[in-house]
Amino acid sequence: MFALSWRNIWRQRTRSIAAVIAVALAVLFAVIYFGLVGAVVTGLQSNLTESLGHLQVHVRGYRETREFREALIRIAAVAQRRLSAAVPAADVVPVLEVPALLSGEDRARGVLLAGLAQPAAIRERFADRYLAAGRLPVGDRAEEIALGGALARTLQVSLGGTVYAYAPGTDGLGAAAYTVVGLLHLPDPIVDARYAQLSLAGAQELAAPDAVSRFELHLPQSAAASGEAVLAPLRRDLARAMGAAFEVETWREVNPSLSALERIIRPWVMTFIAFFFVLAGLLVVNTIYLSLVERIREFGIITALGAGRGRVIRMVLLEGILLCVAGAAVGMTLGLLVVGSLAKGFSYPGELAEMQAQFGIPPVLYASIQPADIVITLVFVFATGILAALWPAWVASRLEPVEAMRFIP
């Protein structure tokens, strides 16, 4: 039956080639779309884990509290040693965020001062990505500050200028003067307009000696690539090690917007892919039905020789599947070659690059496709072949042998 079906679909080569090309294009677009979605999602994950860490540790109930002091992790050095002992492979970054009023000579703005003590590798990556001018504050210099570019323009200060921070109601000095040593370019305009970075020592001196708002745990790339398979058990182990007073969250829990985006973007892409396959399926229906019309006498002879309706239906369905599989082989090969090329890195041009930066997507993306995406594409292929051939197969199975053998096309 396979050999007969394969021979039949190539009787009219032009028509069959057109159907194969239509399916190949649908598969090609599907693979490329999945690769681009993988690039965007991976880029967002990379940006978020770079800025938030893979895991975060807070005091329990920190989301509900509105009091600065109640959200602090006290005796931070002890807690940091416990975390480092629990996860030796991770870089533990203490962060102290202080809501404050920052002013220049004539203007003031409410900001979020972030005091960080980053390991050298993370600090260098942060500087490469966001530092527009100058340098980042040095760990032992409490008087230095780096400002978001929009914030610096609002306060009308530049490198070497002085700004004044006021953080009333805190446990530190509550007020201090800082020298601007760096200007940042942050992709989110809102963050760029209210972000200022100090050394951890500077933030603690201002607002909370020996305390932090949270700890960020940055895992090695090899471990982080395993995703939830590594993070979920590690999160449970850390929660037990730190005790009931602390709350451990994965980066997805800290920023659930990416999970929401993934839930939205995949069905959206699959809708577009389904549309492509519907168009390809219409051409496959046309090809198989015209082939059926040209072979009505042949079907009458086959039925007269004892072939049942089920056998006729299977033969026509196999023709539809073979057409789609032939197209899928071509489209899948081309699609994987394109995705493989884009996996080396690509950037969107002009305004698209600016838009993706505003959504936290890195300027250089790397296409990637998952085995599940290949499986979904193949399901579309087989579904198209079967659904496109169902009606012609039903028509062929209903032919009466005598009438069919009298038919003159």
N, C-alpha and C positions, 0 to 999 in steps of 0.2 A: 504493500500500500504506500509505503514511504517513497519508493522509486516512482510509482505511478503519479503520485501527487507532485513530486518534484518536477517530473517531466511536463505535467499539465500546466504548471504556473509559468513555464518558460515557452509555451507555445506562441504567446504574443509578447515578445521580449520587451518591446517599447513600453507597453502598458505595465508589465511587471516591474521593469526597472524604475518607472515613475513611482510606483507604490513603495518599492524598496527605499528609494531616495527620500520619500516623505517620512517613512518610519525612521530612517537613519537621522534625518534632521531633528525629529522629535526626541530621539535618544540623545543626540548631540547636545541639544539645548538643555535637556534634563540634567545631563552630567555636568555641563558648564554651570548651570544655575546652582546645583548642589555644591559644586566646588567654590563658587563665589559666596554662597551662604556660609560654608565652612570657614572661608577666609575672614568674613565679617565677625562671626561668632568667636573664632580663635583670637582675632585681634582685640575684640572687646574683653575677652577673658584675660589676655595678656596685660592689657592696660589696667584692668581692675585689680588683678593679683599683684601687679607691680606697685600700685598705689595703696592698696588696702591690705596686702598680705593674703596668704591662702587661708589662714585662720586668725581670729581675733579673740582676745580675752578681755572681758569687762567685768565690773562688779554686777552682781545679779540685779535685774530690774533697772538697768541704766536707762532704758528707753522711756520709762515712765517718770523718772525723776526730773524735776525742773531746777533742783538746787545743785550748783556747781560742786560743792563739797561732797555731797552724797554720791556723786558719780566717780569719785576718785579712788584709785587703788593706792592705799597707803603703804609705806615701807616698800617702795617699788623695787629696790635692789634685791630684797629677799625673794619677792615674787618672780623676778627675772631669773634668778639662779634656779628656782624650782622649775621654771619652764625650760630653761636650757638643759637641765638634767633630764627632764621628761622627753624632750625631742632634741637630741644632740645635733642632728643633721640640719636643723632649722636655724635661720638667722632671726633672732628675737629683737624687734625694734620697739622700744618704749616711746609712746606718743603722749604728749600733754597738750590738749586743746583748751584755749582760754578765750572766752568771749570778752572782747575789750573794745575800747574806743581808741582809735589811732588818729593822730592829728599831725598835720604839717604846720607850716607857719600860719596859714589862714584858713585851712579847711580841715574837717574831721569826718571820720566815717566809722561806723560799727563794723568790726572785722572779727575773724576767727584766727587767733594766733596759734600756730602749730609749732610746738617744740619737739624736735626729733633728735634721736641719737642713732643715725644710720650706719651700718657697716660700710666699709669703703666701696665694695662692689655695688651695693644698692644706691649709695650716694652718687657714684659716677654715672649709673644708668639714669637716675633722676635728673642729674645736671645735663647729660647729653640730650635728654628728651625735652626738658622744660626751661633750662636756663638760657635766657636771651642775652644777658649782659652781666659782667662782673663775675661773682662767685657766690657759693652758698656760705652761710655762717659756719664758722669753725667751732668745734665742740667746746673748747675751753674759753671762748670769748662770748660772754653773756651780753655784750653791748651791740652785737651785730644782728642785722635783720635783712631778709630778702622779701621783696614785695611783688605781688602780681602786677603785670604791666598796666592793666586798667586801674588798679588801686593807686599806683604811683602817679598816673596822670590825674586822677581825681584829687589827690593830695598835693599835686604840683611839686613833687620832689623827684630827684634824680640820683644817680650814683654819687655817694659821698655826702648826700644830704642827711638831715636829722629829722626823725619823727619821734612822737611822744605817745606812749601807751598808757591807758588808764584802765585798771581792772579792779574796781572797788568791790568790797565784799569778799575778797579772796584771802588766803592765808599768807601771802607773800608781801612784798613791798607795796603792791597795788598800783605803782606808777614808776615809769622808767623812761629814759631817753635812749634811742638806738640810732646807730649809723647805718645807712642803706649801703650794703655791699653787693647786692645782686638784684637783678630784675628778671622775673619769670614770665614766660608766655604759656598760660594754661589754656587748653582748648575750649573749656566751658567759660563763656563770657561772665556768667554769674560768679563762678568761683574766682576767676581772674580779677574781679572787682572787689573781692573781700578776703583774699587770702594773703597771709603774711607768715613767713617762716623764721623761727628762731632756733638756736641750739636748745637742746633739752635743758641745759643748765640755766640758760637765760629765761625760759618759760617758767621753770621751777622757782627761780629767784623772784620772779614777778608775782606768781600766783599760788604755788603749791609746792613748798620744799619737800623733796624726797617722795613725790607722788606723781602718778601718771593717770591719764584718762583711759588708756588701753595699751595692750601689747599686740603687735602684729607679728605673726610667724610666717616667714617667707621660706618655703620649701625649695630644695634643689629642683632644677628643671626636670630631671629624670623621674623624680617622685611625683611632682605636680602633674606631669603628663598623664598619669593614671587616673586623674580626676577623682570622682566621688569614691571610687574603689579604695583609694588611700585616705581621703579626707574624712569620710564618715567614721571609720574605726578609730582614726587618730583623734578626732573630735571627742569621741566617747572616752577614750583613754585619758585625754587631757582634762576633761570634766571631772573624772574620778580623782585624778592626781591633784587638782587645784581645790576641790572641795565645793560644798554647797554655796559658799559665799560668792563664787565666781560663775560667769556665764561664758561658754566657749561657742563661737559661731564660725561657720565657714563663710567664705567670701560671698557665696550665693545668698546666704541668710542676711549678711550685712547689707548687700545691695541686690535685692530681689528683682530689679528691673531687667537684668539680663535673662533670667529664667523666664520672665514674662515675655521678653522679646523673642526668645527661642520658641516659646509656645505659639506666638503669633506668626513668626516669619516662616516656619516650616509648612503649616497648612496653606499659607499664602502662596508659597513657591509651588507646592503640590497642585494648587488650583491652576496655576499657569501651565504646569507640565501636563495636567489632564487636558487642558484646552488644546495643546499641541497634538496630543495623541488622538483626540477626537477628530481633528482635521486630517491626520494621517489615516485614521480608521475609515473615514468616509472614502478616501481614495482606495483603500484596500477593499471595501465593500464593492465599489464600482468595478475594480479589477476582477474580483471573483465572480460577480454577477454576470458581467459580459462574457467571461470565460464559460460560465454555465450555459448561457444562451447559445453560444457557439458549439456546445457539446451536448445538446439535448438528446440527439439520436444516440450518442455514445452512452449516455446514462440509461436510455431505454434498453439498449443491448445488455449493459451490465446488470440491470434489474431483471431482464428476461432470463439471463443466465443463472439467476439464483441469488444475486446479492440482495440482502435485506435492506430495509430503510436505515437501520442503524449503521450498516457498513457504508452506505452512501453518505450519511451525515458525517461519519468520522473522516471519510476521504476529503470532503470539502473543508471541514474544520482544519484538517492537517495542512491543506493548501494555504489557508489563512495564517496559520501559525508559522509555516515555513517562510512565507513572505515577510512576516514581521521579524522572525529570527534572523533572516538574512540582512534586513535593514538594521536590526539591533547590533549585529556583529560589526557592521561598518561604522555606525554611529558611536558605539561604545569605544571602538579603537580610536577614532578621531577625538572623541570627548576626553578620553584619558590622556591622550597626547597633549591636548590643550591645557588640561588641568595640571599635568606634569610640568608644562612650561610655566604656567602661572604660579606653581608652587615655589619657584625660585624667587618670587617677589614681584609685585607690580603695584602701581599707584594709579589712582584715578586722576584725570586731568582737571585743571582749573577750579571752577566753582564746586565741582563734586568733591575735590580734596578738602576744600574749606568746610563744606557741609559735614563730611565724615569726621573732621576734627572736632566740630561742635558736639557730636554725639559720642565722643570718647573713642573713636576708632583710629588706630595709628595710621600714619601716612603711607606706610608700606605694608601691604597685605600679602599673605601667603595662602594660596588656594589649597584646600584639602577636601577629600571626599571619604566618607565612612563606608564600611561594608554594607551597612543598612541602606545607604543611599543607592548602592548598586542593586540591592535586592528589590527596593521599591521600584526602581526603573524597570527591572526585568518583569516585575508583576504587571506594570503598565503594558509592557510589550505583549505578554501572553494574553492579558485581558483584552487588548486591542485585537489581537489575532482571532481570538475565540468569538468575541462579540461581533466583529466585522463579518465573520463567516457564518454566523448563526442563521440569518435570514436566507442567504443563498443555499445553505445546507438544507434548511427546511423545505424550500421550493424544490430542490433536487430530489428530496426523499418523497415528495408527493406526486412525482411524475408517474403517469401510467405507461407501462412498457410499450403497448401497442401504439398509443398516440404519440409517444416520444419518438418511436422509430419511423413514424410517418412525417415527422417534423422536418421541414426544409428551411434552413436558415437563410 
